[in-house]
Amino acid sequence: MNQIKQITAIETFIVRHPVLRKGRSIDTCSFVGDELNSTIHFGYFENNLLIGVVSVFKQKNGTFIDNNQCQIRGMAVLENHQKKGIGQALINHCEIYISETSTSLIWFNARENAVPFYEKMGYFIVGNPFEIEPIGTHFLMTKSFI
């Protein structure tokens, strides 16, 4: 049985580490704001095994004038489960959650190789690419609910 449910920040590490921080210290899986009450973490479970994660932060990006913003961060699916619709299910779940909180704009920093995935879901690039060391090239992406 597959399901998405709320999890803790620490629980995200089992997926964040091998996908987003491979070869680096487990400490790098902790994001500023992970433990805030306004942050929520979701996990995708297949047969009670956590295989995908995403986090939603109530975080404003000064690029946008809207005050009601959320940042999606730490979206990851274990490698052997990728390209099966799990990432899309997690993002859709976040969008439903975010829209229920009267938030009108989602933004995130997408890795270069993930841009086509997010574009298919209606997100678009704002501005120029930038580097996040030591991870690589990223793009600011967004989607509005208004």
C-alpha positions in Angstrom: 0.0 0.0 0.0 1.3 3.4 -1.0 0.6 6.5 1.1 1.8 10.0 1.9 1.9 11.1 5.5 3.4 13.7 7.7 6.9 12.8 9.2 9.5 14.4 11.3 12.6 16.3 10.0 14.9 13.5 11.3 12.9 10.9 9.3 13.6 12.8 6.1 17.3 12.0 6.4 16.9 8.4 5.3 16.0 9.7 1.9 17.7 13.1 1.9 21.1 11.7 2.6 21.5 9.2 -0.3 19.8 11.4 -2.8 20.6 15.0 -2.0 23.8 14.7 0.1 25.4 11.5 -1.2 29.0 11.1 0.0 28.7 13.9 2.5 28.1 14.0 6.3 24.7 13.1 7.6 24.7 16.6 9.3 24.3 18.2 5.9 20.8 16.7 5.7 19.6 19.2 8.4 18.1 22.4 6.9 17.7 25.7 8.8 14.0 25.8 9.8 13.5 22.1 9.7 12.3 22.1 13.3 10.0 25.2 13.2 6.3 24.6 13.9 5.6 26.3 10.6 7.6 23.6 8.7 5.9 20.4 7.7 7.6 17.3 6.3 5.9 14.6 4.1 7.0 11.1 3.4 5.9 8.7 0.6 5.6 5.2 1.9 5.5 2.0 -0.2 4.7 -1.1 1.9 5.6 0.9 5.0 9.0 1.7 3.6 9.9 5.5 3.3 11.1 6.0 -0.2 10.3 9.7 -0.9 10.3 13.0 1.1 9.6 16.7 0.7 9.4 19.6 3.2 7.3 22.8 3.1 8.7 25.9 4.8 6.8 29.1 5.4 9.6 31.1 3.9 9.5 34.4 2.0 11.7 35.0 -1.0 12.3 38.7 -1.6 12.2 38.2 -5.4 8.4 37.9 -5.1 6.1 40.7 -3.8 3.5 38.2 -2.4 3.6 37.9 1.3 1.9 34.5 1.4 4.8 32.2 0.2 6.0 28.7 0.9 9.2 27.1 -0.1 9.4 23.5 -1.1 12.7 22.0 -0.1 14.5 18.6 0.2 12.3 16.9 -2.4 13.9 13.5 -2.9 13.0 10.0 -4.0 15.3 7.0 -3.6 17.1 6.3 -6.8 15.6 2.8 -7.5 12.1 4.3 -7.1 12.5 7.4 -9.4 10.5 7.9 -12.6 7.5 6.2 -11.1 5.3 9.2 -10.3 6.4 9.4 -6.6 7.9 12.9 -6.9 4.9 14.2 -8.7 2.6 12.7 -6.0 4.7 14.4 -3.3 4.6 17.8 -5.1 0.8 17.5 -5.7 0.3 16.7 -2.0 2.3 19.8 -1.1 0.3 21.9 -3.5 -2.9 20.8 -1.9 -1.6 21.4 1.6 -0.2 24.8 0.7 -3.4 25.9 -1.0 -5.4 25.0 2.1 -3.2 27.4 4.1 -4.2 30.4 2.0 -0.7 30.5 0.5 -0.7 31.8 -3.0 2.8 31.2 -4.2 5.3 28.3 -4.0 9.0 28.7 -4.8 12.1 26.6 -4.6 15.6 26.3 -5.8 15.7 23.4 -8.3 18.8 21.5 -9.3 19.5 21.9 -13.0 18.6 18.2 -13.8 15.2 18.6 -12.1 14.0 21.6 -14.0 12.2 19.6 -16.7 10.3 17.6 -14.0 9.1 20.8 -12.4 8.2 22.5 -15.7 5.9 19.6 -16.6 4.1 20.4 -13.3 3.5 24.0 -14.3 6.5 25.7 -12.5 8.7 28.2 -14.3 12.1 29.6 -13.9 12.6 33.1 -12.6 16.0 34.8 -13.2 19.3 33.3 -14.0 21.0 30.1 -12.9 23.1 30.2 -9.8 25.5 28.0 -7.9 24.9 26.4 -4.5 28.3 25.0 -3.5 29.1 22.1 -3.4 25.8 20.9 -4.9 25.8 22.7 -8.3 23.7 24.8 -10.6 20.2 25.7 -9.4 17.3 27.7 -10.8 14.7 29.7 -8.8 11.3 28.2 -9.8 7.8 29.2 -8.8 4.1 28.6 -9.3 1.2 30.9 -8.3 -2.2 29.8 -7.1 -4.0 33.1 -7.9 
